[in-house]
Amino acid sequence: MLLLMVHLNDQKPTEDHYATLGVQPTASEEEIKKAYRKLALKYHPDKNLGNKASEEKFIVISNAHTVLSDPEKKKKYDFSIGVV
């Protein structure tokens, strides 16, 4: 017997990590890394001292990279948004 458990927190993510990094769901690991580095340099808090919006954008970019650069997290994320 197979028991499936659904968690209330397992809802679709509110942020599109692919859009955040400006890449397609079919992007390679290298394309994801390149997009992240470009955006991280642009929005890094050290380059935008006192700019709260840039700091918040940097956090969103970093979170997107954390998910999309880890194969297991990416697989779960893709499944949650319907990318198979």
N, CA, C and O atoms as a CHARMM CRD file, in Angstrom:
* protein
*
  336
    1    1 MET  N      0.83800  -1.18400   0.00000 PROA 1      0.00000
    2    1 MET  CA     0.00000   0.00000   0.00000 PROA 1      0.00000
    3    1 MET  C      0.88300   1.24800   0.00000 PROA 1      0.00000
    4    1 MET  O      1.82900   1.35300   0.78100 PROA 1      0.00000
    5    2 LEU  N      0.56900   2.16500  -0.86200 PROA 2      0.00000
    6    2 LEU  CA     1.33600   3.39800  -0.98900 PROA 2      0.00000
    7    2 LEU  C      0.57400   4.52600  -0.32300 PROA 2      0.00000
    8    2 LEU  O     -0.58600   4.78500  -0.64500 PROA 2      0.00000
    9    3 LEU  N      1.22300   5.18100   0.58900 PROA 3      0.00000
   10    3 LEU  CA     0.60400   6.28800   1.30700 PROA 3      0.00000
   11    3 LEU  C      1.25700   7.58700   0.85900 PROA 3      0.00000
   12    3 LEU  O      2.46900   7.75600   0.99800 PROA 3      0.00000
   13    4 LEU  N      0.46900   8.49100   0.33100 PROA 4      0.00000
   14    4 LEU  CA     0.97000   9.79400  -0.09100 PROA 4      0.00000
   15    4 LEU  C      0.52400  10.85100   0.90200 PROA 4      0.00000
   16    4 LEU  O     -0.65000  10.93300   1.26100 PROA 4      0.00000
   17    5 MET  N      1.47000  11.65100   1.33300 PROA 5      0.00000
   18    5 MET  CA     1.14100  12.72700   2.26700 PROA 5      0.00000
   19    5 MET  C      1.30700  14.05500   1.54700 PROA 5      0.00000
   20    5 MET  O      2.31100  14.28100   0.87200 PROA 5      0.00000
   21    6 VAL  N      0.34600  14.91000   1.68700 PROA 6      0.00000
   22    6 VAL  CA     0.40700  16.24000   1.09400 PROA 6      0.00000
   23    6 VAL  C      0.49700  17.24700   2.22900 PROA 6      0.00000
   24    6 VAL  O     -0.32500  17.25000   3.14500 PROA 6      0.00000
   25    7 HSD  N      1.49600  18.09000   2.15200 PROA 7      0.00000
   26    7 HSD  CA     1.67500  19.12300   3.16700 PROA 7      0.00000
   27    7 HSD  C      0.98000  20.40100   2.71800 PROA 7      0.00000
   28    7 HSD  O      0.95400  20.71600   1.52900 PROA 7      0.00000
   29    8 LEU  N      0.43000  21.11900   3.65600 PROA 8      0.00000
   30    8 LEU  CA    -0.22800  22.37600   3.32400 PROA 8      0.00000
   31    8 LEU  C      0.75700  23.38400   2.74600 PROA 8      0.00000
   32    8 LEU  O      0.37000  24.25100   1.96300 PROA 8      0.00000
   33    9 ASN  N      2.01000  23.27900   3.12100 PROA 9      0.00000
   34    9 ASN  CA     3.02100  24.21300   2.63000 PROA 9      0.00000
   35    9 ASN  C      3.50400  23.86500   1.23700 PROA 9      0.00000
   36    9 ASN  O      4.25100  24.64200   0.64100 PROA 9      0.00000
   37   10 ASP  N      3.10500  22.72600   0.70000 PROA 10     0.00000
   38   10 ASP  CA     3.54000  22.30400  -0.63100 PROA 10     0.00000
   39   10 ASP  C      2.67500  22.94600  -1.70500 PROA 10     0.00000
   40   10 ASP  O      2.02900  22.25800  -2.49600 PROA 10     0.00000
   41   11 GLN  N      2.67300  24.25000  -1.72100 PROA 11     0.00000
   42   11 GLN  CA     1.91800  24.99100  -2.71800 PROA 11     0.00000
   43   11 GLN  C      2.88800  25.49300  -3.76900 PROA 11     0.00000
   44   11 GLN  O      4.10500  25.43000  -3.58900 PROA 11     0.00000
   45   12 LYS  N      2.34700  25.98800  -4.85700 PROA 12     0.00000
   46   12 LYS  CA     3.22100  26.53800  -5.89400 PROA 12     0.00000
   47   12 LYS  C      4.00800  27.71500  -5.31800 PROA 12     0.00000
   48   12 LYS  O      3.47000  28.51800  -4.55600 PROA 12     0.00000
   49   13 PRO  N      5.28300  27.80700  -5.68800 PROA 13     0.00000
   50   13 PRO  CA     6.09900  28.92800  -5.22300 PROA 13     0.00000
   51   13 PRO  C      5.54000  30.26000  -5.72600 PROA 13     0.00000
   52   13 PRO  O      4.90800  30.32900  -6.78000 PROA 13     0.00000
   53   14 THR  N      5.78500  31.30300  -4.95500 PROA 14     0.00000
   54   14 THR  CA     5.28400  32.61600  -5.34400 PROA 14     0.00000
   55   14 THR  C      6.23700  33.32400  -6.29700 PROA 14     0.00000
   56   14 THR  O      5.83200  34.24900  -7.00100 PROA 14     0.00000
   57   15 GLU  N      7.50500  32.90000  -6.33000 PROA 15     0.00000
   58   15 GLU  CA     8.48200  33.54000  -7.19800 PROA 15     0.00000
   59   15 GLU  C      8.91200  32.57300  -8.30000 PROA 15     0.00000
   60   15 GLU  O      9.07700  31.37600  -8.06400 PROA 15     0.00000
   61   16 ASP  N      9.08600  33.10000  -9.48000 PROA 16     0.00000
   62   16 ASP  CA     9.56400  32.30000 -10.60500 PROA 16     0.00000
   63   16 ASP  C     11.08500  32.42900 -10.64800 PROA 16     0.00000
   64   16 ASP  O     11.61600  33.44200 -11.10500 PROA 16     0.00000
   65   17 HSD  N     11.77500  31.40500 -10.17500 PROA 17     0.00000
   66   17 HSD  CA    13.23300  31.45200 -10.10400 PROA 17     0.00000
   67   17 HSD  C     13.87300  31.59600 -11.48500 PROA 17     0.00000
   68   17 HSD  O     14.91500  32.23500 -11.62800 PROA 17     0.00000
   69   18 TYR  N     13.25000  31.00600 -12.48800 PROA 18     0.00000
   70   18 TYR  CA    13.79800  31.13300 -13.84100 PROA 18     0.00000
   71   18 TYR  C     13.70000  32.57400 -14.32200 PROA 18     0.00000
   72   18 TYR  O     14.65400  33.10700 -14.88800 PROA 18     0.00000
   73   19 ALA  N     12.56000  33.20300 -14.10200 PROA 19     0.00000
   74   19 ALA  CA    12.38700  34.60600 -14.49900 PROA 19     0.00000
   75   19 ALA  C     13.32100  35.50900 -13.69800 PROA 19     0.00000
   76   19 ALA  O     13.86900  36.47400 -14.23200 PROA 19     0.00000
   77   20 THR  N     13.49900  35.19800 -12.43200 PROA 20     0.00000
   78   20 THR  CA    14.39400  35.99100 -11.58800 PROA 20     0.00000
   79   20 THR  C     15.79900  36.04300 -12.17700 PROA 20     0.00000
   80   20 THR  O     16.43800  37.09500 -12.18900 PROA 20     0.00000
   81   21 LEU  N     16.27600  34.89300 -12.66700 PROA 21     0.00000
   82   21 LEU  CA    17.61700  34.84200 -13.24100 PROA 21     0.00000
   83   21 LEU  C     17.63300  35.14700 -14.73500 PROA 21     0.00000
   84   21 LEU  O     18.70100  35.28200 -15.33400 PROA 21     0.00000
   85   22 GLY  N     16.45200  35.25400 -15.33300 PROA 22     0.00000
   86   22 GLY  CA    16.37500  35.56800 -16.75400 PROA 22     0.00000
   87   22 GLY  C     16.77800  34.41400 -17.65500 PROA 22     0.00000
   88   22 GLY  O     17.35400  34.61900 -18.72400 PROA 22     0.00000
   89   23 VAL  N     16.46900  33.19100 -17.21400 PROA 23     0.00000
   90   23 VAL  CA    16.79400  32.00000 -18.00900 PROA 23     0.00000
   91   23 VAL  C     15.53400  31.16800 -18.22800 PROA 23     0.00000
   92   23 VAL  O     14.52500  31.34400 -17.54400 PROA 23     0.00000
   93   24 GLN  N     15.61500  30.26800 -19.18900 PROA 24     0.00000
   94   24 GLN  CA    14.51000  29.35900 -19.48400 PROA 24     0.00000
   95   24 GLN  C     14.63500  28.11200 -18.60300 PROA 24     0.00000
   96   24 GLN  O     15.72400  27.80900 -18.11600 PROA 24     0.00000
   97   25 PRO  N     13.53500  27.39300 -18.39500 PROA 25     0.00000
   98   25 PRO  CA    13.60600  26.14100 -17.63000 PROA 25     0.00000
   99   25 PRO  C     14.55100  25.10800 -18.25500 PROA 25     0.00000
  100   25 PRO  O     14.98900  24.17700 -17.57900 PROA 25     0.00000
  101   26 THR  N     14.85500  25.27000 -19.51400 PROA 26     0.00000
  102   26 THR  CA    15.76000  24.34500 -20.19900 PROA 26     0.00000
  103   26 THR  C     17.22700  24.78200 -20.10100 PROA 26     0.00000
  104   26 THR  O     18.10200  24.15200 -20.69400 PROA 26     0.00000
  105   27 ALA  N     17.49200  25.84600 -19.36400 PROA 27     0.00000
  106   27 ALA  CA    18.85500  26.37700 -19.25700 PROA 27     0.00000
  107   27 ALA  C     19.79900  25.35600 -18.63100 PROA 27     0.00000
  108   27 ALA  O     19.42200  24.59900 -17.73700 PROA 27     0.00000
  109   28 SER  N     21.03100  25.35400 -19.12300 PROA 28     0.00000
  110   28 SER  CA    22.05700  24.45900 -18.58200 PROA 28     0.00000
  111   28 SER  C     22.56200  25.00100 -17.24200 PROA 28     0.00000
  112   28 SER  O     22.28400  26.14200 -16.87400 PROA 28     0.00000
  113   29 GLU  N     23.30300  24.16700 -16.52900 PROA 29     0.00000
  114   29 GLU  CA    23.89600  24.60300 -15.26200 PROA 29     0.00000
  115   29 GLU  C     24.80600  25.80900 -15.49500 PROA 29     0.00000
  116   29 GLU  O     24.83800  26.74000 -14.68900 PROA 29     0.00000
  117   30 GLU  N     25.53600  25.78100 -16.59300 PROA 30     0.00000
  118   30 GLU  CA    26.44800  26.88400 -16.91700 PROA 30     0.00000
  119   30 GLU  C     25.68300  28.18100 -17.19900 PROA 30     0.00000
  120   30 GLU  O     26.10400  29.25400 -16.76500 PROA 30     0.00000
  121   31 GLU  N     24.57100  28.09100 -17.91600 PROA 31     0.00000
  122   31 GLU  CA    23.75000  29.28000 -18.19800 PROA 31     0.00000
  123   31 GLU  C     23.16300  29.85300 -16.91700 PROA 31     0.00000
  124   31 GLU  O     23.09700  31.07100 -16.75200 PROA 31     0.00000
  125   32 ILE  N     22.74000  28.98900 -16.01800 PROA 32     0.00000
  126   32 ILE  CA    22.18600  29.42200 -14.73100 PROA 32     0.00000
  127   32 ILE  C     23.27200  30.12400 -13.91800 PROA 32     0.00000
  128   32 ILE  O     23.03500  31.18600 -13.34100 PROA 32     0.00000
  129   33 LYS  N     24.45700  29.53200 -13.87600 PROA 33     0.00000
  130   33 LYS  CA    25.57200  30.10900 -13.12200 PROA 33     0.00000
  131   33 LYS  C     25.96700  31.47100 -13.68900 PROA 33     0.00000
  132   33 LYS  O     26.20700  32.41600 -12.93800 PROA 33     0.00000
  133   34 LYS  N     26.03200  31.56700 -15.01100 PROA 34     0.00000
  134   34 LYS  CA    26.41900  32.81500 -15.67200 PROA 34     0.00000
  135   34 LYS  C     25.40300  33.92600 -15.38700 PROA 34     0.00000
  136   34 LYS  O     25.77700  35.06000 -15.08600 PROA 34     0.00000
  137   35 ALA  N     24.11500  33.58500 -15.48600 PROA 35     0.00000
  138   35 ALA  CA    23.05900  34.57100 -15.22100 PROA 35     0.00000
  139   35 ALA  C     23.10800  35.03400 -13.76300 PROA 35     0.00000
  140   35 ALA  O     22.95600  36.22100 -13.47300 PROA 35     0.00000
  141   36 TYR  N     23.32000  34.08500 -12.85500 PROA 36     0.00000
  142   36 TYR  CA    23.39800  34.42500 -11.43200 PROA 36     0.00000
  143   36 TYR  C     24.57000  35.37700 -11.16900 PROA 36     0.00000
  144   36 TYR  O     24.40300  36.40100 -10.50600 PROA 36     0.00000
  145   37 ARG  N     25.72900  35.04400 -11.67800 PROA 37     0.00000
  146   37 ARG  CA    26.91700  35.87800 -11.43700 PROA 37     0.00000
  147   37 ARG  C     26.72700  37.30400 -11.94100 PROA 37     0.00000
  148   37 ARG  O     27.10600  38.26900 -11.27700 PROA 37     0.00000
  149   38 LYS  N     26.13700  37.41900 -13.11800 PROA 38     0.00000
  150   38 LYS  CA    25.90400  38.74700 -13.70100 PROA 38     0.00000
  151   38 LYS  C     24.98200  39.57800 -12.80300 PROA 38     0.00000
  152   38 LYS  O     25.25900  40.74300 -12.51900 PROA 38     0.00000
  153   39 LEU  N     23.88300  38.95700 -12.36400 PROA 39     0.00000
  154   39 LEU  CA    22.92200  39.67700 -11.52000 PROA 39     0.00000
  155   39 LEU  C     23.46800  39.91400 -10.11300 PROA 39     0.00000
  156   39 LEU  O     23.22700  40.96600  -9.52100 PROA 39     0.00000
  157   40 ALA  N     24.19800  38.94400  -9.58300 PROA 40     0.00000
  158   40 ALA  CA    24.76400  39.09500  -8.24000 PROA 40     0.00000
  159   40 ALA  C     25.73600  40.26200  -8.19100 PROA 40     0.00000
  160   40 ALA  O     25.76000  41.01400  -7.21600 PROA 40     0.00000
  161   41 LEU  N     26.54000  40.41800  -9.24100 PROA 41     0.00000
  162   41 LEU  CA    27.45600  41.56000  -9.28600 PROA 41     0.00000
  163   41 LEU  C     26.69700  42.88300  -9.35100 PROA 41     0.00000
  164   41 LEU  O     27.06900  43.85900  -8.69800 PROA 41     0.00000
  165   42 LYS  N     25.64500  42.90100 -10.13400 PROA 42     0.00000
  166   42 LYS  CA    24.86500  44.13300 -10.30700 PROA 42     0.00000
  167   42 LYS  C     24.16700  44.55900  -9.01500 PROA 42     0.00000
  168   42 LYS  O     24.13800  45.74500  -8.68500 PROA 42     0.00000
  169   43 TYR  N     23.60600  43.59500  -8.28600 PROA 43     0.00000
  170   43 TYR  CA    22.78400  43.91800  -7.11500 PROA 43     0.00000
  171   43 TYR  C     23.47400  43.66600  -5.77800 PROA 43     0.00000
  172   43 TYR  O     22.83800  43.80000  -4.73200 PROA 43     0.00000
  173   44 HSD  N     24.74500  43.30700  -5.78200 PROA 44     0.00000
  174   44 HSD  CA    25.44200  42.99100  -4.53100 PROA 44     0.00000
  175   44 HSD  C     25.40100  44.19200  -3.58300 PROA 44     0.00000
  176   44 HSD  O     25.63600  45.32600  -4.00000 PROA 44     0.00000
  177   45 PRO  N     25.10100  43.93800  -2.30300 PROA 45     0.00000
  178   45 PRO  CA    25.00800  45.03100  -1.33100 PROA 45     0.00000
  179   45 PRO  C     26.28000  45.88100  -1.22300 PROA 45     0.00000
  180   45 PRO  O     26.19800  47.07700  -0.94200 PROA 45     0.00000
  181   46 ASP  N     27.43700  45.28500  -1.44000 PROA 46     0.00000
  182   46 ASP  CA    28.68200  46.06000  -1.36900 PROA 46     0.00000
  183   46 ASP  C     28.80400  47.07300  -2.50500 PROA 46     0.00000
  184   46 ASP  O     29.50000  48.07900  -2.36900 PROA 46     0.00000
  185   47 LYS  N     28.13500  46.81200  -3.61400 PROA 47     0.00000
  186   47 LYS  CA    28.16300  47.74400  -4.74300 PROA 47     0.00000
  187   47 LYS  C     27.01300  48.74900  -4.68200 PROA 47     0.00000
  188   47 LYS  O     26.99000  49.72200  -5.43500 PROA 47     0.00000
  189   48 ASN  N     26.07600  48.51000  -3.79500 PROA 48     0.00000
  190   48 ASN  CA    24.89000  49.36200  -3.68100 PROA 48     0.00000
  191   48 ASN  C     24.64200  49.72200  -2.21900 PROA 48     0.00000
  192   48 ASN  O     23.56300  49.47300  -1.68100 PROA 48     0.00000
  193   49 LEU  N     25.63500  50.29900  -1.59600 PROA 49     0.00000
  194   49 LEU  CA    25.55200  50.61900  -0.17300 PROA 49     0.00000
  195   49 LEU  C     24.32800  51.46900   0.14400 PROA 49     0.00000
  196   49 LEU  O     24.08500  52.50300  -0.47800 PROA 49     0.00000
  197   50 GLY  N     23.57000  51.00600   1.12400 PROA 50     0.00000
  198   50 GLY  CA    22.40000  51.75100   1.56800 PROA 50     0.00000
  199   50 GLY  C     21.16900  51.59600   0.69300 PROA 50     0.00000
  200   50 GLY  O     20.12300  52.16700   1.00300 PROA 50     0.00000
  201   51 ASN  N     21.26600  50.84600  -0.37900 PROA 51     0.00000
  202   51 ASN  CA    20.13400  50.66000  -1.28600 PROA 51     0.00000
  203   51 ASN  C     19.38600  49.38900  -0.89100 PROA 51     0.00000
  204   51 ASN  O     19.76900  48.28100  -1.26400 PROA 51     0.00000
  205   52 LYS  N     18.31600  49.57700  -0.13200 PROA 52     0.00000
  206   52 LYS  CA    17.54400  48.44800   0.39700 PROA 52     0.00000
  207   52 LYS  C     16.92000  47.61400  -0.72800 PROA 52     0.00000
  208   52 LYS  O     16.84700  46.39100  -0.61400 PROA 52     0.00000
  209   53 ALA  N     16.47600  48.24600  -1.79500 PROA 53     0.00000
  210   53 ALA  CA    15.85700  47.52200  -2.91200 PROA 53     0.00000
  211   53 ALA  C     16.86400  46.58300  -3.57000 PROA 53     0.00000
  212   53 ALA  O     16.52500  45.45300  -3.92100 PROA 53     0.00000
  213   54 SER  N     18.09800  47.04800  -3.73600 PROA 54     0.00000
  214   54 SER  CA    19.13400  46.19400  -4.32500 PROA 54     0.00000
  215   54 SER  C     19.46900  45.02700  -3.40300 PROA 54     0.00000
  216   54 SER  O     19.69200  43.90600  -3.85800 PROA 54     0.00000
  217   55 GLU  N     19.50000  45.30100  -2.12700 PROA 55     0.00000
  218   55 GLU  CA    19.78200  44.23500  -1.15000 PROA 55     0.00000
  219   55 GLU  C     18.69400  43.15700  -1.20400 PROA 55     0.00000
  220   55 GLU  O     18.99100  41.96200  -1.19200 PROA 55     0.00000
  221   56 GLU  N     17.44400  43.59000  -1.26400 PROA 56     0.00000
  222   56 GLU  CA    16.33900  42.63800  -1.34100 PROA 56     0.00000
  223   56 GLU  C     16.37500  41.85500  -2.65300 PROA 56     0.00000
  224   56 GLU  O     16.11300  40.65200  -2.66200 PROA 56     0.00000
  225   57 LYS  N     16.69700  42.52400  -3.75600 PROA 57     0.00000
  226   57 LYS  CA    16.81200  41.86300  -5.05800 PROA 57     0.00000
  227   57 LYS  C     17.94600  40.83600  -5.02400 PROA 57     0.00000
  228   57 LYS  O     17.81100  39.74400  -5.57600 PROA 57     0.00000
  229   58 PHE  N     19.04900  41.18100  -4.38400 PROA 58     0.00000
  230   58 PHE  CA    20.18100  40.26700  -4.25400 PROA 58     0.00000
  231   58 PHE  C     19.76900  38.99600  -3.51400 PROA 58     0.00000
  232   58 PHE  O     20.17300  37.89700  -3.89200 PROA 58     0.00000
  233   59 ILE  N     18.97200  39.14500  -2.46800 PROA 59     0.00000
  234   59 ILE  CA    18.50100  37.99100  -1.70300 PROA 59     0.00000
  235   59 ILE  C     17.61700  37.10300  -2.56700 PROA 59     0.00000
  236   59 ILE  O     17.74600  35.88000  -2.52500 PROA 59     0.00000
  237   60 VAL  N     16.72900  37.69400  -3.34300 PROA 60     0.00000
  238   60 VAL  CA    15.84800  36.93000  -4.23900 PROA 60     0.00000
  239   60 VAL  C     16.68000  36.19200  -5.28800 PROA 60     0.00000
  240   60 VAL  O     16.42300  35.02500  -5.58200 PROA 60     0.00000
  241   61 ILE  N     17.66500  36.87100  -5.84400 PROA 61     0.00000
  242   61 ILE  CA    18.55400  36.26900  -6.84500 PROA 61     0.00000
  243   61 ILE  C     19.32800  35.10100  -6.22900 PROA 61     0.00000
  244   61 ILE  O     19.45500  34.04100  -6.84100 PROA 61     0.00000
  245   62 SER  N     19.83500  35.30200  -5.03200 PROA 62     0.00000
  246   62 SER  CA    20.58800  34.24700  -4.35000 PROA 62     0.00000
  247   62 SER  C     19.71500  33.04000  -4.04900 PROA 62     0.00000
  248   62 SER  O     20.15400  31.89900  -4.19400 PROA 62     0.00000
  249   63 ASN  N     18.47800  33.28900  -3.63100 PROA 63     0.00000
  250   63 ASN  CA    17.55800  32.18700  -3.36100 PROA 63     0.00000
  251   63 ASN  C     17.25900  31.40000  -4.63600 PROA 63     0.00000
  252   63 ASN  O     17.21800  30.17000  -4.61900 PROA 63     0.00000
  253   64 ALA  N     17.05200  32.11100  -5.73000 PROA 64     0.00000
  254   64 ALA  CA    16.79000  31.44800  -7.01100 PROA 64     0.00000
  255   64 ALA  C     17.98200  30.58600  -7.40900 PROA 64     0.00000
  256   64 ALA  O     17.81300  29.45400  -7.86200 PROA 64     0.00000
  257   65 HSD  N     19.17300  31.11800  -7.24200 PROA 65     0.00000
  258   65 HSD  CA    20.37800  30.35700  -7.58300 PROA 65     0.00000
  259   65 HSD  C     20.54200  29.13900  -6.68700 PROA 65     0.00000
  260   65 HSD  O     20.92900  28.07000  -7.15900 PROA 65     0.00000
  261   66 THR  N     20.25300  29.28900  -5.41300 PROA 66     0.00000
  262   66 THR  CA    20.35600  28.17000  -4.48200 PROA 66     0.00000
  263   66 THR  C     19.47900  27.00800  -4.93100 PROA 66     0.00000
  264   66 THR  O     19.89900  25.85200  -4.87300 PROA 66     0.00000
  265   67 VAL  N     18.28300  27.30700  -5.37100 PROA 67     0.00000
  266   67 VAL  CA    17.35900  26.26200  -5.81700 PROA 67     0.00000
  267   67 VAL  C     17.78800  25.68500  -7.16300 PROA 67     0.00000
  268   67 VAL  O     17.86400  24.46600  -7.31800 PROA 67     0.00000
  269   68 LEU  N     18.06600  26.54600  -8.12900 PROA 68     0.00000
  270   68 LEU  CA    18.32500  26.07400  -9.48700 PROA 68     0.00000
  271   68 LEU  C     19.71100  25.46000  -9.67700 PROA 68     0.00000
  272   68 LEU  O     19.93500  24.74900 -10.65700 PROA 68     0.00000
  273   69 SER  N     20.63400  25.71700  -8.77000 PROA 69     0.00000
  274   69 SER  CA    21.97600  25.15000  -8.91300 PROA 69     0.00000
  275   69 SER  C     22.11100  23.79300  -8.22800 PROA 69     0.00000
  276   69 SER  O     23.10500  23.09600  -8.43400 PROA 69     0.00000
  277   70 ASP  N     21.13700  23.41600  -7.42600 PROA 70     0.00000
  278   70 ASP  CA    21.15200  22.11800  -6.74400 PROA 70     0.00000
  279   70 ASP  C     20.21300  21.18200  -7.49800 PROA 70     0.00000
  280   70 ASP  O     19.00700  21.42900  -7.53400 PROA 70     0.00000
  281   71 PRO  N     20.73500  20.11300  -8.10200 PROA 71     0.00000
  282   71 PRO  CA    19.88900  19.23900  -8.93100 PROA 71     0.00000
  283   71 PRO  C     18.63800  18.70300  -8.21800 PROA 71     0.00000
  284   71 PRO  O     17.57300  18.61500  -8.82900 PROA 71     0.00000
  285   72 GLU  N     18.75500  18.35100  -6.96000 PROA 72     0.00000
  286   72 GLU  CA    17.59900  17.80700  -6.23600 PROA 72     0.00000
  287   72 GLU  C     16.57100  18.90200  -5.94800 PROA 72     0.00000
  288   72 GLU  O     15.37000  18.68800  -6.11700 PROA 72     0.00000
  289   73 LYS  N     17.04000  20.07400  -5.51400 PROA 73     0.00000
  290   73 LYS  CA    16.11800  21.19000  -5.26100 PROA 73     0.00000
  291   73 LYS  C     15.46300  21.64600  -6.56500 PROA 73     0.00000
  292   73 LYS  O     14.27700  21.97300  -6.58900 PROA 73     0.00000
  293   74 LYS  N     16.23900  21.66600  -7.64400 PROA 74     0.00000
  294   74 LYS  CA    15.71300  22.07300  -8.94800 PROA 74     0.00000
  295   74 LYS  C     14.62700  21.10300  -9.40700 PROA 74     0.00000
  296   74 LYS  O     13.59400  21.52000  -9.93100 PROA 74     0.00000
  297   75 LYS  N     14.86400  19.83000  -9.21000 PROA 75     0.00000
  298   75 LYS  CA    13.88400  18.81000  -9.59300 PROA 75     0.00000
  299   75 LYS  C     12.56600  19.01000  -8.83700 PROA 75     0.00000
  300   75 LYS  O     11.49000  18.94000  -9.43000 PROA 75     0.00000
  301   76 LYS  N     12.65400  19.25500  -7.54300 PROA 76     0.00000
  302   76 LYS  CA    11.45100  19.49000  -6.72400 PROA 76     0.00000
  303   76 LYS  C     10.75400  20.78000  -7.15000 PROA 76     0.00000
  304   76 LYS  O      9.52800  20.82900  -7.24700 PROA 76     0.00000
  305   77 TYR  N     11.54100  21.82100  -7.40300 PROA 77     0.00000
  306   77 TYR  CA    10.97500  23.09400  -7.82200 PROA 77     0.00000
  307   77 TYR  C     10.27400  22.94300  -9.15800 PROA 77     0.00000
  308   77 TYR  O      9.14200  23.39500  -9.32500 PROA 77     0.00000
  309   78 ASP  N     10.94700  22.30500 -10.11600 PROA 78     0.00000
  310   78 ASP  CA    10.35000  22.08900 -11.43600 PROA 78     0.00000
  311   78 ASP  C      9.02800  21.33700 -11.32600 PROA 78     0.00000
  312   78 ASP  O      8.05300  21.68000 -11.99500 PROA 78     0.00000
  313   79 PHE  N      9.00100  20.32300 -10.49000 PROA 79     0.00000
  314   79 PHE  CA     7.76700  19.55900 -10.29400 PROA 79     0.00000
  315   79 PHE  C      6.67300  20.45500  -9.70300 PROA 79     0.00000
  316   79 PHE  O      5.51200  20.36200 -10.10200 PROA 79     0.00000
  317   80 SER  N      7.04300  21.31900  -8.75700 PROA 80     0.00000
  318   80 SER  CA     6.04500  22.16800  -8.09800 PROA 80     0.00000
  319   80 SER  C      5.42900  23.20000  -9.03800 PROA 80     0.00000
  320   80 SER  O      4.30600  23.65400  -8.81700 PROA 80     0.00000
  321   81 ILE  N      6.17800  23.57600 -10.10500 PROA 81     0.00000
  322   81 ILE  CA     5.62800  24.56300 -11.04200 PROA 81     0.00000
  323   81 ILE  C      5.12500  23.90800 -12.33400 PROA 81     0.00000
  324   81 ILE  O      4.66700  24.58700 -13.25200 PROA 81     0.00000
  325   82 GLY  N      5.21800  22.58300 -12.38300 PROA 82     0.00000
  326   82 GLY  CA     4.67000  21.87400 -13.52300 PROA 82     0.00000
  327   82 GLY  C      5.61700  21.70900 -14.70000 PROA 82     0.00000
  328   82 GLY  O      5.18300  21.41600 -15.81400 PROA 82     0.00000
  329   83 VAL  N      6.91000  21.89700 -14.45700 PROA 83     0.00000
  330   83 VAL  CA     7.92000  21.66400 -15.50300 PROA 83     0.00000
  331   83 VAL  C      8.40900  20.24500 -15.31600 PROA 83     0.00000
  332   83 VAL  O      8.94000  19.89200 -14.26300 PROA 83     0.00000
  333   84 VAL  N      8.22800  19.44100 -16.33500 PROA 84     0.00000
  334   84 VAL  CA     8.63900  18.02800 -16.19700 PROA 84     0.00000
  335   84 VAL  C      9.71800  17.67900 -17.16400 PROA 84     0.00000
  336   84 VAL  O     10.18200  16.53900 -17.18700 PROA 84     0.00000
